[in-house]
Amino acid sequence: MEIRIEAFGLPGRTCAAAPGFPGYEDVHVAVQRRGRADELLGPQPGDAASATWTLDCAATATDAGVDIRGPYVQGGPGGRFVYLSWGSLDGAGTFTMFRRAKLMLDAIAPGTAAAALRSGRLVARLRLSDDRGLPLCAQVRPPRVDWTAAAAD
């Protein structure tokens, strides 16, 4: 199965300082590999009109629902998620993470997960700016993310 993440409403390449937030330049977002915080899939600039990532996963029907695993899926059974890591790039292209969003897979409706298991693709659609216009962070669950099943290509 694939997980396709379709993001829009990115916060911009510069994030101004705010209370509890120092501000960052040359902001990018990427999917973080499990167990390797420095291995990122598809870094996208924070001012892109949209960003899309496709993750190859293994999905299995269990008594508890659908269990999804893969190189970019974090956490254990019943608590799996995908990290979207926010960071700034320096002149040498080094990514320094400052914030992460967790797309919580346990928040997917059981019927949607089962349909995705049959169809081969699970789609997450979400805005990557929070209510203050900063990079989205913390646990992301509906209604902040819309999960649907779709046919794989």
Buried (B, 14 or more C-beta within 10 A) or exposed (E): BBBBBBBBEBBBBEBEEEEEBEEBEBBBBBBBBBEEBEEBBBBBBBEBEEBEBBBEBEBEEEEEBBBBBBBBBBBEEEEBBBBBBBBBBEEEEEBEBBBBBBBBBBBBEEEBBBBBBEBBBBBBEBBBBBEEEBBBBEEBBEEBBEBBBBEEE
